[in-house]
Amino acid sequence: MKTKYWNIKCIFLAVSVLAVLFLLSGCTKKTDNAPTPNLKNQTMGIIVMNNASLRVDPYLYSSRLLLLNKGDIVKIKDQSKVRQWIGKKHDYWYNIELKNGVSGWMFGSTLDIVDSSNSDAVKSYLDQFWMEQSDSVRKEIAGKWWSLNSQGDFTNHGIELTTDGKYVSYRRGGKNIEGTYSLNFHENEIIFLDGTSFGKNLYFIRRGQSYVLADDREKASLRFKKISEFDTNNSQEDEKADGE
């Protein structure tokens, strides 16, 4: 009887040891202790997706500080020592700093790394990056826009943008100004080459899943809301804007 009890105990211990070894081996597969690549003093990151989360700590369920958008430029200060899995992505976390001094952690798949000690290389990279994005941006901002005041009421200026780089700008009761526009992706700015009724260029600023147009990124004195697409019929919204 004693021998039987001893055999059962041995079997139990062996199974326990195997279970622990299995768990440990599974954990090591979730991180990669590969050597950490050297980060130079002047290393920048380019955000490559919209609504990319900046987090307090380098893990998925850490508190989110804010959301960054495609094309945002950040300074890379540090890198996690191991890679982690998020879904099918296996990458490092990077400690980054924004232009306004806010710092946090971003997962590697949300950004591309550029050596900013060579300013020409950074500019070339951004030119190529935004060239690939230009068609989708033009498509998203194309349509009829109307100016708003600080309370969100429609005011006097309208502008229509097309995907082929043309625009019509007007003030209620005034003459149309027609011309062509270009996109400065370094500043996220729409440059109106033939002037506008409001006398300014505008920034295209990502807000969630869509854009807003404004004369300043932070404290805009002039903002525009899209009231119609060119391939839909929103006559009621147009009448509302004309009647304000």
C-alpha positions as CSV (number, residue, x, y, z in Angstrom):
1,M,0.0,0.0,0.0
2,K,2.8,2.3,0.9
3,T,4.6,1.6,-2.4
4,K,1.4,2.3,-4.3
5,Y,1.1,5.7,-2.6
6,W,4.7,6.5,-3.3
7,N,4.3,5.7,-7.0
8,I,1.2,8.0,-7.3
9,K,3.1,10.8,-5.5
10,C,6.0,10.4,-8.0
11,I,3.7,10.5,-11.0
12,F,2.0,13.6,-9.6
13,L,5.3,15.4,-9.1
14,A,6.5,14.5,-12.6
15,V,3.3,15.8,-14.2
16,S,3.6,19.0,-12.2
17,V,7.2,19.6,-13.4
18,L,6.2,19.0,-17.0
19,A,3.3,21.4,-16.7
20,V,5.6,24.1,-15.3
21,L,8.1,23.6,-18.0
22,F,5.4,23.8,-20.6
23,L,4.1,27.1,-19.2
24,L,7.6,28.6,-19.1
25,S,8.3,27.6,-22.7
26,G,5.0,29.2,-23.8
27,C,5.9,32.4,-22.0
28,T,9.3,32.7,-23.7
29,K,7.7,32.6,-27.1
30,K,5.7,35.7,-26.3
31,T,8.8,37.9,-26.1
32,D,12.0,38.0,-28.0
33,N,15.3,38.7,-26.1
34,A,17.1,39.6,-29.3
35,P,19.8,42.3,-28.9
36,T,18.3,45.8,-28.8
37,P,19.2,47.8,-32.0
38,N,21.2,51.0,-31.2
39,L,19.1,54.1,-31.3
40,K,21.0,57.3,-32.3
41,N,20.5,60.5,-30.5
42,Q,18.6,61.9,-33.5
43,T,16.1,59.2,-34.3
44,M,12.6,60.1,-35.5
45,G,9.5,58.1,-36.0
46,I,6.8,58.6,-38.6
47,I,3.3,57.5,-37.5
48,V,1.9,55.2,-40.3
49,M,-1.7,54.7,-39.2
50,N,-4.5,56.8,-37.9
51,N,-5.7,56.7,-34.3
52,A,-2.4,55.2,-33.1
53,S,-2.4,55.0,-29.3
54,L,0.2,56.7,-27.2
55,R,0.3,54.9,-23.8
56,V,1.7,55.5,-20.3
57,D,3.6,52.2,-20.2
58,P,4.8,49.7,-22.8
59,Y,2.0,47.2,-22.8
60,L,-1.4,47.0,-24.5
61,Y,-3.7,47.6,-21.5
62,S,-1.8,50.6,-20.2
63,S,-3.7,53.9,-19.9
64,R,-3.9,55.8,-23.2
65,L,-2.6,59.3,-23.2
66,L,-3.9,60.4,-26.7
67,L,-4.2,59.3,-30.3
68,L,-1.8,60.2,-33.0
69,N,-2.4,60.3,-36.8
70,K,-0.8,59.1,-39.9
71,G,2.2,61.3,-40.8
72,D,2.8,62.7,-37.3
73,I,6.5,63.1,-36.6
74,V,7.8,62.0,-33.2
75,K,11.2,61.8,-31.5
76,I,12.2,58.3,-30.4
77,K,13.9,58.4,-27.0
78,D,14.1,54.7,-26.0
79,Q,13.1,51.2,-26.9
80,S,11.8,48.2,-24.8
81,K,14.3,45.4,-24.2
82,V,12.0,42.7,-25.5
83,R,9.4,42.4,-28.2
84,Q,5.8,41.6,-27.5
85,W,2.9,40.1,-29.4
86,I,-0.2,42.2,-30.2
87,G,-2.5,40.2,-32.4
88,K,-0.3,39.0,-35.2
89,K,2.3,41.8,-34.8
90,H,5.5,41.1,-33.0
91,D,7.5,44.2,-32.2
92,Y,9.2,46.5,-29.7
93,W,7.6,49.3,-27.8
94,Y,9.2,52.8,-28.3
95,N,9.3,55.6,-25.9
96,I,8.6,58.7,-27.9
97,E,8.3,62.5,-27.4
98,L,5.9,64.8,-29.2
99,K,6.7,68.4,-30.3
100,N,4.7,69.7,-27.3
101,G,6.9,67.7,-24.9
102,V,4.4,65.0,-24.1
103,S,6.0,61.5,-23.8
104,G,4.7,58.0,-23.9
105,W,5.0,54.5,-25.4
106,M,4.0,53.4,-28.9
107,F,4.0,49.9,-30.3
108,G,6.5,49.4,-33.2
109,S,4.0,48.5,-35.9
110,T,2.4,51.9,-35.6
111,L,5.5,53.8,-36.8
112,D,8.4,53.8,-39.1
113,I,11.9,54.8,-37.8
114,V,14.0,57.4,-39.6
115,D,17.5,58.6,-38.8
116,S,16.9,62.3,-38.5
117,S,20.6,63.3,-38.4
118,N,20.3,63.4,-42.2
119,S,17.6,66.0,-42.9
120,D,17.5,65.3,-46.6
121,A,16.8,61.6,-45.9
122,V,13.9,62.6,-43.6
123,K,12.5,64.9,-46.2
124,S,12.8,62.3,-49.0
125,Y,11.2,59.7,-46.8
126,L,8.2,62.0,-46.0
127,D,7.8,63.0,-49.6
128,Q,7.6,59.3,-50.6
129,F,5.3,58.5,-47.7
130,W,2.8,61.3,-48.5
131,M,2.9,60.7,-52.3
132,E,1.5,57.3,-51.5
133,Q,-1.1,58.9,-49.3
134,S,-2.1,61.8,-51.5
135,D,-4.9,60.1,-53.4
136,S,-6.7,58.9,-50.3
137,V,-6.3,62.4,-48.6
138,R,-7.7,64.2,-51.7
139,K,-10.6,61.8,-51.8
140,E,-11.4,62.4,-48.2
141,I,-11.3,66.2,-48.3
142,A,-13.1,66.5,-51.6
143,G,-16.6,68.1,-51.2
144,K,-18.4,71.3,-50.2
145,W,-17.3,72.9,-47.0
146,W,-18.8,75.8,-45.1
147,S,-17.2,78.1,-42.4
148,L,-18.3,78.0,-38.7
149,N,-18.0,80.3,-35.8
150,S,-16.8,79.4,-32.3
151,Q,-20.4,78.3,-31.4
152,G,-20.5,75.9,-34.4
153,D,-23.0,78.0,-36.4
154,F,-22.5,78.5,-40.2
155,T,-21.0,81.8,-41.3
156,N,-20.2,83.4,-44.6
157,H,-17.5,81.4,-46.5
158,G,-17.8,78.3,-48.7
159,I,-15.2,76.3,-50.5
160,E,-15.4,73.3,-52.8
161,L,-12.5,70.9,-53.3
162,T,-12.2,68.3,-56.0
163,T,-9.9,65.2,-56.1
164,D,-8.0,66.6,-59.1
165,G,-6.6,69.6,-57.2
166,K,-9.2,72.3,-58.2
167,Y,-11.2,74.5,-55.9
168,V,-13.9,77.2,-55.8
169,S,-13.9,79.7,-53.0
170,Y,-16.7,82.2,-52.3
171,R,-18.3,84.5,-49.8
172,R,-22.0,84.6,-49.5
173,G,-23.2,87.2,-52.0
174,G,-19.7,87.6,-53.5
175,K,-17.9,86.4,-56.6
176,N,-16.4,82.9,-57.0
177,I,-12.6,82.5,-56.9
178,E,-11.5,79.5,-58.9
179,G,-8.1,77.9,-58.8
180,T,-5.9,75.0,-58.0
181,Y,-4.6,73.8,-54.7
182,S,-1.6,71.7,-53.5
183,L,-1.0,69.7,-50.4
184,N,1.9,70.4,-48.1
185,F,2.2,67.1,-46.2
186,H,5.0,68.3,-44.0
187,E,2.6,70.8,-42.4
188,N,-0.7,69.1,-43.3
189,E,-1.6,72.3,-45.1
190,I,-3.8,73.0,-48.1
191,I,-2.2,75.8,-50.2
192,F,-4.6,77.7,-52.4
193,L,-2.5,78.9,-55.3
194,D,-5.0,81.5,-56.6
195,G,-6.3,83.0,-53.4
196,T,-9.5,82.6,-51.4
197,S,-12.4,84.7,-50.2
198,F,-11.1,84.3,-46.7
199,G,-7.5,85.1,-47.5
200,K,-5.8,82.2,-45.9
201,N,-4.5,78.7,-46.4
202,L,-6.0,75.9,-44.3
203,Y,-4.7,72.9,-42.4
204,F,-6.4,69.5,-42.8
205,I,-6.6,68.0,-39.3
206,R,-7.6,64.4,-38.6
207,R,-10.4,64.1,-36.1
208,G,-11.4,60.5,-35.5
209,Q,-12.4,59.0,-38.9
210,S,-12.7,62.3,-40.8
211,Y,-10.9,65.6,-41.4
212,V,-11.7,69.2,-40.3
213,L,-10.2,72.3,-42.1
214,A,-8.9,75.1,-40.0
215,D,-6.5,78.1,-40.2
216,D,-4.6,76.9,-37.1
217,R,-4.0,73.5,-35.5
218,E,-4.6,74.6,-31.9
219,K,-6.5,77.9,-31.7
220,A,-8.4,78.2,-35.0
221,S,-10.1,81.4,-35.7
222,L,-11.6,80.0,-38.9
223,R,-13.0,76.4,-39.2
224,F,-14.8,74.6,-42.0
225,K,-17.3,71.7,-41.8
226,K,-18.0,69.5,-44.8
227,I,-21.7,69.7,-45.7
228,S,-21.8,67.6,-48.8
229,E,-20.0,65.1,-51.0
230,F,-20.1,65.7,-54.7
231,D,-21.6,62.3,-55.4
232,T,-24.5,62.7,-53.0
233,N,-27.5,65.0,-52.8
234,N,-27.5,67.0,-49.6
235,S,-29.7,69.9,-50.7
236,Q,-31.3,70.3,-47.3
237,E,-27.9,70.9,-45.6
238,D,-26.9,73.3,-48.4
239,E,-30.1,75.3,-47.9
240,K,-29.4,75.4,-44.2
241,A,-25.9,76.8,-44.8
242,D,-27.2,79.3,-47.2
243,G,-29.9,80.5,-44.9
244,E,-27.8,81.0,-41.8
